[in-house]
Amino acid sequence: MRWIGSALSSYSKVTEHEDYILYANHTFWSSYEDFEGWTHSDVFKKAHSRSGHTSEPVTLGHQEFEGFEVILSEENTKTAVT
């Protein structure tokens, strides 16, 4: 995982099949507002400008977005023993 601005992101191979490989990108944003701001930014537009414009298909179908919001969070209250 690595920080990209206000988001923590990871990209990984999930499963490898005979005729395709499933990848997943997990991104954890500092806030919903940061996520929304990114989707309207020039960086987002540039990164997605060539989507669907390659000579060879790179996906089996349309990419699927799944978004989740934190509804319960627990802080680590343990302190280190020295």
C-alpha positions in Angstrom: 0.0 0.0 0.0 1.1 3.5 -0.7 -0.1 7.0 0.0 -1.3 9.0 -3.0 -2.3 12.4 -1.7 -5.0 11.8 0.9 -5.6 8.2 -0.1 -4.0 4.9 0.8 -4.0 2.6 -2.2 -3.1 -0.9 -3.2 -3.4 -2.8 -6.5 -3.1 -6.6 -6.4 -3.7 -9.8 -8.4 -6.7 -11.6 -6.9 -7.0 -14.8 -8.9 -5.4 -16.1 -12.0 -7.6 -18.2 -14.3 -6.7 -20.0 -17.6 -8.0 -17.2 -19.8 -7.9 -14.1 -17.5 -6.5 -12.6 -14.3 -8.7 -10.7 -11.8 -7.1 -7.6 -10.3 -8.4 -5.4 -7.5 -7.6 -1.9 -6.5 -8.4 -0.9 -2.9 -8.2 2.7 -2.0 -8.9 4.2 1.5 -9.7 7.9 1.4 -9.2 10.3 4.4 -12.8 11.6 3.7 -15.6 11.2 1.2 -15.0 14.8 0.2 -11.4 14.0 -0.8 -12.7 11.1 -2.9 -15.3 13.3 -4.6 -12.7 16.0 -5.2 -10.4 13.5 -6.9 -13.1 12.2 -9.2 -13.5 15.8 -10.5 -9.8 16.6 -10.7 -7.6 17.0 -13.8 -5.5 14.1 -12.5 -8.5 11.8 -12.6 -9.6 13.0 -16.0 -6.1 12.5 -17.4 -5.7 9.0 -15.8 -9.0 7.9 -17.3 -8.9 9.7 -20.7 -7.7 6.7 -22.6 -10.1 4.2 -21.0 -11.7 2.1 -23.7 -9.5 3.5 -26.4 -6.9 0.7 -26.9 -6.5 -1.4 -30.0 -6.8 -4.6 -27.9 -9.4 -5.0 -25.1 -7.8 -5.1 -21.7 -10.9 -6.2 -19.8 -13.6 -8.9 -20.3 -16.3 -6.4 -19.8 -17.0 -3.0 -18.2 -15.1 -2.4 -15.0 -17.2 -2.6 -11.9 -17.0 0.0 -9.1 -17.9 -1.0 -5.6 -17.8 1.8 -2.9 -18.0 1.3 0.8 -18.3 3.8 3.6 -17.1 3.1 7.2 -20.0 2.9 9.6 -18.1 1.7 12.6 -14.5 2.5 13.5 -12.4 1.4 16.5 -9.3 3.1 17.6 -6.3 1.2 19.0 -6.2 2.3 22.6 -3.3 -0.1 23.6 -0.1 1.6 24.7 3.3 0.1 24.1 5.1 -1.3 27.1 8.7 -0.1 27.5 
